[in-house]
Amino acid sequence: MSDRSDEPPAGAGSVRLTVTLPDGAALAVHHWPAPAGRPLVVVWPALGVRARFYRPFATALAAHGLGVAVTDLRGYGDSLPRPDASARYGYHELATVDCPAVVAALREQAPGSPVFLLGHSIGGQIGLMYAARNPADLAGILLVAAGTPYFRAYPPPTGLIPLLGTNTVAAVARLRGYWPGDVLGFAGRQSRVLVGDWARMARTGRYRPAGADVPYEELIAALRLPVLAVSVGGDRLAPPGAVDALCALLRGADVTRRHHGERLGHTGWVRRSEPIAAGIGRWIGDTLTAPPWNGPGGDGDEVS
């Protein structure tokens, strides 16, 4: 269920949708419409990053003729309610409830548009789970600064950062009932289940979220969709090795791997994203005009 407002809170040319979930939670979606039938890029954000932050990236994508939508993760930004000790949602619920609801609402707004899911950081990890369950819903997957948090995928000794960081967050969340990032100044207030899933993946490298009802790693390995994965220079949270490790799970997909060499960091690329947006626009155009793909093996492109 969704409601539309023509008020442009996220920037010129955008409208805001409110997608109501079965439990009453409300997700805020900022939508930059494109002409009928044009591709739609649905952005699933990083943990603790508001949808409004992606406005420069969204407008850069829109300038290349793409529709764009950016969602505030459940309980964060303009999405409500704020999580407390009663919150029980994690990776699994975001992939099985939130993502499908947002995509369905956007299909009402843009019928006939091919949909590409773009995940940034944790948004990429969760986006792959949604794509693995619903491959027919998507024309392709985009990963930007999205890698596994698995500590062994990082060059030593930097793997201690995700290992200790995520597990400290999870430990505090277990004691408090939720992660009080709004008070502590990191990642905003979050469900303890969500940050627990994040920490478990950082320890093990495995997709074993709480409440999982399917073997996610097997479904991700079986995905046969085109994928563009972009790492960014200076990104300590999703360095190239962590991006490569996440891509390695996509054993059946056609993965195009690129690196944007400018040292912009894990979120800094959003404010200077025109080169990345242009590359995405070209890749989407090539993907939609290419003949059907019948086997794995990306082209391994590296661009600076």
C-alpha positions as CSV (number, residue, x, y, z in Angstrom):
1,M,0.0,0.0,0.0
2,S,1.4,3.4,-0.9
3,D,0.4,7.1,-0.8
4,R,1.9,9.7,-3.1
5,S,2.7,13.3,-2.2
6,D,3.8,15.8,-4.8
7,E,5.7,17.8,-2.2
8,P,9.4,17.6,-3.3
9,P,11.3,17.1,0.0
10,A,14.3,15.3,-1.6
11,G,15.0,17.8,-4.4
12,A,13.7,19.3,-7.6
13,G,11.8,16.9,-9.8
14,S,11.1,14.3,-7.0
15,V,7.9,13.2,-5.4
16,R,7.6,11.3,-2.1
17,L,5.8,8.0,-1.6
18,T,4.8,6.4,1.7
19,V,4.8,2.6,1.5
20,T,2.9,1.1,4.4
21,L,4.0,-2.4,5.5
22,P,1.7,-5.1,7.0
23,D,2.8,-4.3,10.6
24,G,2.0,-0.6,10.2
25,A,5.6,0.6,9.6
26,A,5.8,3.3,7.0
27,L,8.7,3.5,4.5
28,A,9.5,6.9,2.9
29,V,10.5,6.6,-0.8
30,H,11.8,9.6,-2.8
31,H,11.0,9.1,-6.5
32,W,12.4,10.9,-9.5
33,P,10.1,9.8,-12.3
34,A,11.2,9.4,-15.8
35,P,9.3,9.2,-19.1
36,A,7.1,6.1,-19.5
37,G,9.1,2.9,-20.1
38,R,12.5,4.3,-19.1
39,P,14.6,2.1,-16.8
40,L,14.0,2.6,-13.1
41,V,16.9,2.4,-10.6
42,V,15.8,1.5,-7.0
43,V,18.4,2.5,-4.5
44,W,18.7,0.6,-1.3
45,P,21.0,2.7,1.0
46,A,23.8,2.1,3.4
47,L,23.1,1.6,7.1
48,G,22.6,5.0,8.8
49,V,22.5,7.0,5.6
50,R,19.3,8.9,4.8
51,A,17.6,8.8,1.4
52,R,18.0,12.6,1.1
53,F,21.7,12.2,1.2
54,Y,21.6,10.4,-2.2
55,R,20.0,13.4,-3.9
56,P,23.1,14.3,-6.0
57,F,23.4,10.8,-7.1
58,A,19.7,10.5,-8.0
59,T,19.8,13.7,-10.0
60,A,22.9,12.6,-11.8
61,L,21.2,9.3,-12.8
62,A,18.0,11.2,-13.8
63,A,20.1,13.4,-16.1
64,H,20.9,10.2,-18.0
65,G,17.2,9.5,-18.6
66,L,16.7,7.1,-15.8
67,G,13.9,7.0,-13.2
68,V,15.3,6.8,-9.7
69,A,13.8,5.9,-6.3
70,V,15.6,6.0,-2.9
71,T,14.1,4.4,0.2
72,D,14.9,5.3,3.8
73,L,15.6,1.9,5.6
74,R,12.9,0.9,8.0
75,G,12.9,3.0,11.2
76,Y,15.5,5.5,9.8
77,G,15.3,8.9,8.1
78,D,11.7,9.6,7.3
79,S,10.6,6.0,7.7
80,L,8.7,5.2,10.9
81,P,8.5,4.1,13.7
82,R,11.9,4.4,15.3
83,P,13.1,1.0,16.5
84,D,13.1,0.2,20.2
85,A,13.5,-3.0,22.2
86,S,10.4,-4.5,20.5
87,A,11.9,-4.3,17.0
88,R,12.5,-7.8,15.5
89,Y,13.4,-7.1,11.9
90,G,16.7,-7.8,10.2
91,Y,18.2,-8.7,6.9
92,H,15.5,-11.3,6.2
93,E,12.5,-9.0,6.8
94,L,14.0,-6.2,4.8
95,A,14.5,-8.6,1.9
96,T,11.2,-10.3,2.1
97,V,8.8,-7.5,3.2
98,D,10.3,-4.1,2.7
99,C,12.0,-4.6,-0.7
100,P,9.0,-6.3,-2.4
101,A,6.6,-3.6,-1.0
102,V,8.7,-0.8,-2.3
103,V,9.2,-2.4,-5.8
104,A,5.5,-3.1,-6.0
105,A,4.6,0.5,-5.2
106,L,7.1,1.8,-7.7
107,R,5.7,-0.5,-10.4
108,E,2.3,1.2,-9.9
109,Q,4.1,4.6,-10.6
110,A,6.2,3.4,-13.5
111,P,4.4,0.5,-15.2
112,G,6.5,-1.2,-17.9
113,S,9.8,0.2,-16.7
114,P,12.7,-2.4,-16.4
115,V,13.8,-2.3,-12.7
116,F,17.4,-2.3,-11.6
117,L,18.1,-2.7,-7.9
118,L,21.1,-0.7,-6.7
119,G,22.6,-1.4,-3.3
120,H,25.1,0.7,-1.4
121,S,27.0,-1.1,1.4
122,I,24.5,-3.1,3.6
123,G,21.9,-2.2,1.0
124,G,23.8,-4.3,-1.5
125,Q,24.0,-7.3,0.9
126,I,20.2,-7.1,1.5
127,G,19.5,-6.3,-2.2
128,L,21.1,-9.6,-3.3
129,M,18.8,-11.5,-0.9
130,Y,15.7,-9.9,-2.5
131,A,17.1,-10.5,-6.0
132,A,17.8,-14.1,-5.2
133,R,14.2,-14.6,-4.2
134,N,12.6,-12.5,-6.9
135,P,14.9,-12.7,-10.0
136,A,12.0,-12.2,-12.4
137,D,11.3,-8.8,-10.9
138,L,14.6,-7.3,-11.9
139,A,16.4,-6.5,-15.2
140,G,19.7,-6.3,-13.3
141,I,21.6,-5.5,-10.1
142,L,23.9,-2.6,-9.3
143,L,26.4,-2.7,-6.4
144,V,28.2,0.5,-5.5
145,A,30.6,0.5,-2.6
146,A,28.9,-2.7,-1.5
147,G,31.0,-5.5,-0.2
148,T,30.9,-8.3,2.3
149,P,31.7,-7.2,5.9
150,Y,33.6,-10.5,6.4
151,F,36.8,-9.6,8.1
152,R,39.0,-12.0,6.2
153,A,38.1,-10.2,2.9
154,Y,40.0,-7.1,4.1
155,P,43.7,-6.6,3.9
156,P,45.3,-7.3,7.3
157,P,45.1,-5.7,9.8
158,T,42.2,-3.7,8.6
159,G,39.8,-6.7,8.9
160,L,39.7,-5.9,12.6
161,I,37.7,-2.8,11.8
162,P,34.5,-4.6,10.6
163,L,35.0,-7.6,13.0
164,L,35.3,-5.5,16.1
165,G,33.1,-2.7,15.0
166,T,30.1,-4.7,14.0
167,N,30.3,-7.1,17.0
168,T,30.6,-4.2,19.4
169,V,27.5,-2.6,17.9
170,A,25.7,-6.0,18.2
171,A,26.8,-6.5,21.8
172,V,25.5,-3.0,22.8
173,A,22.3,-3.6,20.9
174,R,21.7,-6.9,22.8
175,L,22.2,-5.2,26.2
176,R,20.1,-2.1,25.3
177,G,17.5,-3.9,23.2
178,Y,18.4,-1.8,20.1
179,W,21.4,0.0,18.8
180,P,21.2,3.6,20.1
181,G,23.2,5.1,17.3
182,D,21.2,8.3,17.4
183,V,22.8,9.0,20.8
184,L,26.2,7.5,20.1
185,G,26.6,9.2,16.7
186,F,27.0,6.2,14.5
187,A,24.5,4.6,12.0
188,G,21.4,5.9,13.7
189,R,19.0,3.9,15.9
190,Q,18.7,0.3,14.6
191,S,17.0,-3.0,15.3
192,R,19.2,-5.4,17.3
193,V,18.3,-8.2,14.9
194,L,19.5,-6.1,11.9
195,V,22.9,-5.3,13.5
196,G,23.1,-8.9,14.8
197,D,22.8,-10.2,11.2
198,W,25.5,-7.7,10.1
199,A,27.9,-8.8,12.8
200,R,27.3,-12.5,12.1
201,M,28.2,-11.9,8.4
202,A,31.3,-10.0,9.5
203,R,32.4,-13.0,11.7
204,T,31.6,-15.8,9.3
205,G,31.2,-14.4,5.8
206,R,28.0,-16.4,5.5
207,Y,24.4,-15.3,4.7
208,R,22.8,-16.7,7.8
209,P,20.3,-14.0,8.9
210,A,17.9,-14.6,11.7
211,G,14.6,-16.0,10.5
212,A,15.9,-17.2,7.2
213,D,13.5,-19.6,5.5
214,V,15.6,-20.4,2.4
215,P,19.3,-21.1,1.7
216,Y,20.2,-17.6,0.7
217,E,23.8,-18.5,-0.4
218,E,22.5,-21.2,-2.8
219,L,19.9,-18.8,-4.3
220,I,22.4,-16.0,-4.7
221,A,24.8,-18.5,-6.4
222,A,22.1,-19.5,-8.8
223,L,21.2,-15.9,-9.8
224,R,21.4,-15.4,-13.5
225,L,21.1,-11.7,-13.8
226,P,23.5,-9.0,-15.2
227,V,25.4,-7.3,-12.3
228,L,27.5,-4.2,-12.3
229,A,29.8,-3.9,-9.2
230,V,31.7,-0.7,-8.6
231,S,34.3,-0.2,-5.9
232,V,35.5,3.3,-5.0
233,G,39.0,4.6,-4.2
234,G,39.7,5.3,-0.5
235,D,36.8,3.2,0.7
236,R,37.9,1.5,3.9
237,L,34.5,0.0,4.6
238,A,34.1,-1.7,1.2
239,P,37.6,-2.0,-0.2
240,P,38.1,-3.8,-3.6
241,G,38.7,-7.2,-1.9
242,A,35.4,-7.0,0.1
243,V,33.6,-6.1,-3.1
244,D,35.2,-9.0,-5.0
245,A,34.3,-11.4,-2.2
246,L,30.6,-10.4,-2.4
247,C,30.7,-10.7,-6.2
248,A,32.3,-14.2,-5.8
249,L,29.0,-15.4,-4.2
250,L,27.3,-14.6,-7.6
251,R,28.7,-17.7,-9.3
252,G,25.9,-17.9,-11.9
253,A,25.6,-14.2,-12.7
254,D,27.2,-12.1,-15.5
255,V,29.3,-9.7,-13.3
256,T,30.9,-6.6,-14.7
257,R,33.5,-5.4,-12.2
258,R,34.7,-1.8,-12.2
259,H,36.7,0.4,-10.0
260,H,36.3,4.2,-9.6
261,G,39.8,5.3,-8.7
262,E,39.1,8.7,-7.3
263,R,39.6,8.5,-3.5
264,L,36.2,9.5,-2.4
265,G,35.5,7.0,0.3
266,H,32.5,4.9,1.4
267,T,30.0,7.7,1.2
268,G,31.9,10.6,-0.4
269,W,31.3,9.3,-3.9
270,V,27.6,10.3,-3.6
271,R,28.4,14.0,-3.7
272,R,30.7,13.6,-6.7
273,S,28.9,10.8,-8.5
274,E,28.5,12.0,-12.1
275,P,31.2,9.7,-13.5
276,I,29.7,6.7,-11.7
277,A,26.2,7.7,-12.8
278,A,27.3,8.0,-16.4
279,G,28.9,4.6,-16.3
280,I,25.7,3.1,-14.8
281,G,23.7,4.8,-17.6
282,R,25.9,3.3,-20.3
283,W,25.9,-0.2,-18.6
284,I,22.1,-0.2,-18.3
285,G,21.8,0.8,-22.0
286,D,24.1,-1.9,-23.1
287,T,22.4,-4.5,-20.9
288,L,19.0,-3.7,-22.2
289,T,20.1,-3.9,-25.9
290,A,22.4,-7.0,-25.4
291,P,21.2,-10.4,-26.6
292,P,20.0,-12.9,-24.0
293,W,22.9,-14.1,-21.8
294,N,23.5,-17.8,-21.4
295,G,26.5,-18.4,-19.2
296,P,28.6,-17.0,-16.3
297,G,31.7,-14.9,-16.6
298,G,32.0,-11.1,-16.3
299,D,34.2,-8.9,-18.4
300,G,36.5,-7.9,-15.6
301,D,36.6,-4.2,-16.6
302,E,38.7,-1.9,-14.4
303,V,38.1,1.8,-15.0
304,S,39.6,4.7,-13.1
